[in-house]
Amino acid sequence: MQFDNTNSGILSRNDRRESEKHPEFTGTINVDGKDYWLSAWVKERKDGSGKFFSLSVRAKEQQAKQPARRTVDEEIPF
């Protein structure tokens, strides 16, 4: 029997984080059968009363639709 991961996800620490803008946690989530990338940052409440997660969700399809970057050799007309 295969596991049904509909409406569930996973989030783990981002080991490749290189700057403050990169998410502290990354993962995937499935909502109604559609897969998404999930990113999370730990933020401090303005009143100092605790911390919370700030989340970002991006459809996995979006990454595949982005145009490929050209190399320097492709841009030279000769």
C-alpha positions as YAML, in Angstrom:
chain: A
units: angstrom
residues:
- id: 1
  name: MET
  ca: [0.00, 0.00, 0.00]
- id: 2
  name: GLN
  ca: [1.45, 3.37, -1.07]
- id: 3
  name: PHE
  ca: [1.45, 6.34, 1.33]
- id: 4
  name: ASP
  ca: [-0.92, 9.18, 0.38]
- id: 5
  name: ASN
  ca: [0.86, 12.49, 1.04]
- id: 6
  name: THR
  ca: [-2.08, 14.69, -0.06]
- id: 7
  name: ASN
  ca: [-2.50, 17.70, 2.24]
- id: 8
  name: SER
  ca: [0.74, 17.07, 4.10]
- id: 9
  name: GLY
  ca: [4.34, 18.22, 3.91]
- id: 10
  name: ILE
  ca: [7.80, 18.34, 5.40]
- id: 11
  name: LEU
  ca: [10.01, 21.18, 6.62]
- id: 12
  name: SER
  ca: [13.66, 20.86, 7.67]
- id: 13
  name: ARG
  ca: [16.61, 23.13, 8.42]
- id: 14
  name: ASN
  ca: [18.20, 24.68, 5.31]
- id: 15
  name: ASP
  ca: [21.81, 23.43, 5.36]
- id: 16
  name: ARG
  ca: [22.67, 25.50, 2.24]
- id: 17
  name: ARG
  ca: [21.76, 28.88, 3.71]
- id: 18
  name: GLU
  ca: [24.33, 31.50, 2.67]
- id: 19
  name: SER
  ca: [22.70, 34.82, 3.64]
- id: 20
  name: GLU
  ca: [20.02, 36.26, 5.92]
- id: 21
  name: LYS
  ca: [17.61, 36.42, 2.95]
- id: 22
  name: HIS
  ca: [17.74, 32.66, 2.39]
- id: 23
  name: PRO
  ca: [15.12, 30.67, 4.31]
- id: 24
  name: GLU
  ca: [16.14, 29.01, 7.58]
- id: 25
  name: PHE
  ca: [13.90, 26.03, 6.78]
- id: 26
  name: THR
  ca: [12.85, 24.54, 3.44]
- id: 27
  name: GLY
  ca: [10.63, 21.71, 2.33]
- id: 28
  name: THR
  ca: [7.64, 20.65, 0.29]
- id: 29
  name: ILE
  ca: [3.92, 20.57, 0.87]
- id: 30
  name: ASN
  ca: [1.03, 19.04, -1.05]
- id: 31
  name: VAL
  ca: [-2.32, 20.85, -1.02]
- id: 32
  name: ASP
  ca: [-5.30, 19.26, -2.76]
- id: 33
  name: GLY
  ca: [-2.97, 17.12, -4.88]
- id: 34
  name: LYS
  ca: [-0.69, 19.98, -6.04]
- id: 35
  name: ASP
  ca: [2.98, 20.15, -4.94]
- id: 36
  name: TYR
  ca: [4.61, 23.33, -3.61]
- id: 37
  name: TRP
  ca: [8.03, 24.43, -2.33]
- id: 38
  name: LEU
  ca: [7.80, 25.68, 1.25]
- id: 39
  name: SER
  ca: [10.24, 28.18, 2.83]
- id: 40
  name: ALA
  ca: [10.28, 29.47, 6.40]
- id: 41
  name: TRP
  ca: [12.10, 32.16, 8.37]
- id: 42
  name: VAL
  ca: [12.08, 32.55, 12.16]
- id: 43
  name: LYS
  ca: [11.02, 36.09, 13.09]
- id: 44
  name: GLU
  ca: [10.82, 37.94, 16.40]
- id: 45
  name: ARG
  ca: [7.53, 39.59, 17.40]
- id: 46
  name: LYS
  ca: [7.72, 43.40, 17.45]
- id: 47
  name: ASP
  ca: [6.62, 43.50, 21.09]
- id: 48
  name: GLY
  ca: [9.36, 40.99, 22.01]
- id: 49
  name: SER
  ca: [6.84, 38.45, 23.31]
- id: 50
  name: GLY
  ca: [8.18, 35.55, 21.25]
- id: 51
  name: LYS
  ca: [9.04, 34.14, 17.87]
- id: 52
  name: PHE
  ca: [7.01, 32.92, 14.90]
- id: 53
  name: PHE
  ca: [7.48, 31.42, 11.43]
- id: 54
  name: SER
  ca: [7.13, 33.59, 8.33]
- id: 55
  name: LEU
  ca: [6.23, 31.31, 5.40]
- id: 56
  name: SER
  ca: [6.48, 31.43, 1.61]
- id: 57
  name: VAL
  ca: [4.86, 28.93, -0.78]
- id: 58
  name: ARG
  ca: [5.78, 28.55, -4.47]
- id: 59
  name: ALA
  ca: [4.29, 26.07, -6.93]
- id: 60
  name: LYS
  ca: [6.88, 23.50, -8.03]
- id: 61
  name: GLU
  ca: [5.80, 24.09, -11.62]
- id: 62
  name: GLN
  ca: [7.07, 27.70, -11.47]
- id: 63
  name: GLN
  ca: [10.69, 26.63, -11.23]
- id: 64
  name: ALA
  ca: [10.43, 24.49, -14.37]
- id: 65
  name: LYS
  ca: [8.86, 27.37, -16.35]
- id: 66
  name: GLN
  ca: [11.66, 29.87, -15.62]
- id: 67
  name: PRO
  ca: [13.91, 30.47, -18.66]
- id: 68
  name: ALA
  ca: [17.36, 28.91, -18.57]
- id: 69
  name: ARG
  ca: [20.24, 31.33, -18.06]
- id: 70
  name: ARG
  ca: [22.52, 31.90, -20.99]
- id: 71
  name: THR
  ca: [26.23, 31.33, -20.70]
- id: 72
  name: VAL
  ca: [28.75, 33.94, -21.81]
- id: 73
  name: ASP
  ca: [29.58, 31.84, -24.90]
- id: 74
  name: GLU
  ca: [25.93, 31.88, -26.05]
- id: 75
  name: GLU
  ca: [25.77, 35.68, -25.96]
- id: 76
  name: ILE
  ca: [28.82, 36.25, -28.20]
- id: 77
  name: PRO
  ca: [27.63, 36.65, -31.82]
- id: 78
  name: PHE
  ca: [30.79, 35.22, -33.41]
...
